Amino acid sequence: MRDLSEERLADAVIERMAGIEDDRARRVLSALVRHLHAFAREVELTEDEWKLGIQFLTKTGQISDGTRQEFILLSDVLGLSALVDAMNHRVPEGATLSTVLGPFFVEGAPELANGADLTVGVDTSMAPGEPTWVNGHVLTLDGRPIEGAIVDVWQTRPDALYDVQDDDDAMQMRARFRTDAEGRFYFRTFKPVSYPVPKDGPVGGLLSLIGGHGMRPAHIHAIATAEGYRQVVTHIFPAGDEYLDSDTVFAVKDSLVVDFLPVTSPEIAERLGMPSPFLQVDFDFRLVRNA
Ligand SMILES: [Fe+2]
């Protein structure tokens, strides 16, 4: 194996991988090498460009830690997250569609009682936030309630930041709720706001190069989990957001866009313990049974 031509190099690497015992690992790694070499040949990659790529990936790793995930952000802005999600979550008509997880999920959000208030302790001095009542169900595909399902939610504060973007470890605006016998969950929050993805890292540099706005349309992240059903990782997008058609991470699906409607009745506000007026959003998850 000497004097390998530019075209033969990829084959030589792939042949060396023939000894990988796991079929899937061998297939994935071989395809990765084939496409990586094809990419380099297609653009006639220069040494400076190769070094730039290495530096970019190095910085992406160095800025990532337990709560900041620059590689997920990179995958998101390249559309890879949306592609992997789409391929892995093909569901029948009527089921709630999934979308990207995003870089701000944190394991272990507190489980709160239905009706809890996620706005408690949130600093609203920079932006007041719009009080919002979220009311939803977790249902089977044919509309029957699923009791005991867990709905894990997380979202931006009115200042357009997630709690994990602060310097401390305090959790805000994230919780888990358990559905009741009617499959229902409900809580008080602020209407989520559109926000820029973090731009102080290497992915921010990439976004500057691309020249896009780097914004995400407002959304509440949600993961619905129920025993015997396929978990769905998704977003709830308020209708009318100006970035719905130009999401930086390509994650918007029409069926996930819903109205946050004003409720002006002081009686309803009082019954729910909400200020008047407030916004209400109704969103039902429809889950597919495990095969
Ligand atoms: Fe988000």
Residues whose N, C-alpha, C, O or C-beta is under 5 A from the ligand:
A	BS01	LIG	G102
